[in-house]
Amino acid sequence: MSGRQYDQLIFDFDGTLADSFPFFLEVFDTLADAHSFRRLDRGNLDTLRHYDVNQMMRHVGLPRWKLLPVALQFRALMAQNIARISLFEGMREFLRVASERGLRLAVVSSNSEANVRAVLAEEAALFHHYECGVSLFGKQRRLRRVLREGGVPATRTLCLGDEVRDLLAAHAAGLDFGAVSWGYAAPEALAARSPRLLFRSVDELASRLAAR
């Protein structure tokens, strides 16, 4: 337990709120073929989950200049299949309790706001701030915008995410980071970067951050 109380939670979306990793794996080959980079070796996923985004890009031969068109196609494919994407079990209840407790909720995501809101459904109204369509390397600036516009001090804000790039962006913005183990990156890869907190389940997240 950190011993620190928070007034604001800033969430990543894919792999943190939404269980979209299976869909990502399903469409990866489509994206790879469309944009001429290498497909994923499904037998090597345990190793790949330890890679940060730069390592992954080098592994599949994806240059930075292709990131935007790849991201746009991924968002479009998800929009076409949005009914198949759901929040992690227990997440809706956690968000409701956190909001009732007075926590300010925000989301910073590379996904589109339309996709995020569609998956959140009724719980979308619980969020005070959306920063969506963020570039893979642009989260730090967006996190600082949430801080400016929300008026909650950095010392009272916790970022929650499932990837090393989320952690690095939070630290660069001067924010505590809570790593979640149920998303894209391996928990060991996140733990090695010294997050403030590491959550092994949504139930643990709820008990530590939104206990009544």
N, C-alpha and C positions, 0 to 999 in steps of 0.2 A: 504494500500500500504506500502511495506517495506521501500521504499526509497533507497534500495540497488540495484545496477546494477550487473548483472551476465554476465560472459563470457563463462561459461560452464554449461550445463544442463545434469544431469545423471538421466536417466529414469529407473524405474522398467518397466516390460513388461506387465505381466498379471494383468488386472484390472486398469492399468494406461494408457498404449498405446493401448492394445488390449482388446476388450470386450469378455473375455473368461470365465467370471463367470458362465453364463448359461451352457456352456460346462462342466465346473468343476462340477456343480451340477448334470448334466446328468450322468457323469461317476463315481461320488463318490461312489455310491452303488456297482458298478463293482469293484472298488479298495478295498472297505471295505470287500466284500465277498472274494476277491482273497487273501487278506493279514490279514484276521481274526480280523478286528476291527468293531466297530459299525457303522451302517448306520446313515445318518443325518435325523433328524426329520424335514421335510419340514415346518411344522407348527410352528417351533421354530426359523426360520431363523433370524428374527429381533433381538432376543436375542443373537444368535450365532455370528452375525456381530459385536457385542461389545467385543467378546473374542479375546485375543491375541493368538498367535500360541501355546503357552504352555497350555493355558486354553482349546483350541480346541482339542489338542492332548489328554489331560486328559479326556475330555468329551467323545471322541469316543474310548478311550482305545488304542491309537496308541503309542507304545514305540519308542524312538529315533532310535533304531537300525533298525527299519523298514522304516525309512524315505527315504533312498536311493532307495530301490526296488520299493516303492510306487511312488517316483518321476520319476524313469525311466519308469515305466509303464504308468504314466500320460503323459509323453512326447511322448511316442510311440503312445498312443491313439490319442493325438492331431495331431501328424504327419499324421496319417491315415485319419484324418478328417480336415486337415488344411484349405481346401477351405471353411469350415463353420465358420472360425474365421476371424474377421475383426477388423480393427482399429476403435476406437470410432469416431463418426461423427465429422468432422472438424479437426481431428488430422493430417491427411496428409497435409492439407493446413497450419496448424500451424507449422509443422516440416519444410516445405519448406520455409516459411517466416522466421522462426528462423535461418535457415541455411543461407539464403540470408542476414540476418542482421549481420552475422558473429559469431553467437553463435556456440561453439563447442558442438556436441551432442555425448553422450555415453549411453550405456545401460548396466545395471547390473541385471541379471535375473537368477532365478533357472530353467527356461526353457532352451531348447537347442538352440544353435545359428542357427541351420537349421530352426527350427520352427519360431524363431524371424524374421529371414531374409525373410522367405516365406510370413509371414503376412505383413511385411513392404513393400515387393515388391520393386518398384522403389525407394522408400524412404530409403531403406536400405543403399544406397550409400551416404546418407547424414550423416551417423554416422561415427565418427572417431575411436570409440573404442567399442568392444564387450567383456563383461565378462559374460559368460553364463555357465549353468550347476552348478550354485552356490548352495551350501547347504543352507537349511533354516536358519541356524545360522552362515553363512559364509560371509555375505555381507560386513561387516566392512572391512575385509582384502582386498576384491576386490575393494571397493571404494577407498581405499588408493592406490591401484595399478593404478587405473585410474588417480588419482592425480599425481602420480610419472611420469607416461608415457606421460600424456597430457601436463604437465608443466603449468597448470593453478592453481593459488593459491587457497587454500581452501576458502578464503574469497570472491572469485569471482565465486564460484561453488555452484549450487543449486541442491539438490537431489529431485526428484519427485516420489512419491509413494502413494499407497492406503492402506498400512497395517502398524500396529503399529511396527512390526519388521523392516520395512523399515526405519521408523522414528528413532528407537533406534539405528540402524546401522549407520545412517547418523550422529546422535549426537555423537556417540562414535568415529566416524572418524573426528569429529570437523567441520562438514558441516551443512549449513542451510538446512532445509527440507521444501518442499512445499507439503502439503497433498492434494490429490484429492478426491473428494467426490463421484465419480461415480464408484468406484471399489468394492473390497471385504469388507472392514471394514466400519462400520457406521461412518459418519462424526463426530458424537459426541465423539466416542471413540478416534479418531485422534485429535480432538480439545482439549480434556482433557490432551493430552501429549505436548501441547504448540509448535506446529509447527511454523516455521517462517511465513509461508503463508498457507492459506487454500483456495483452488479453488473449486467453486461450479459448474463450467461448463468449457468445452473446450474453449468456446468463451472468458470467463474470463481469462483463462490461456493465450490465444493469446493476449488479450488486455493489459495484465500486463507485459508479458515477451517478446513479439515479435512485439510490436507496431512499425510501420514504423516511 
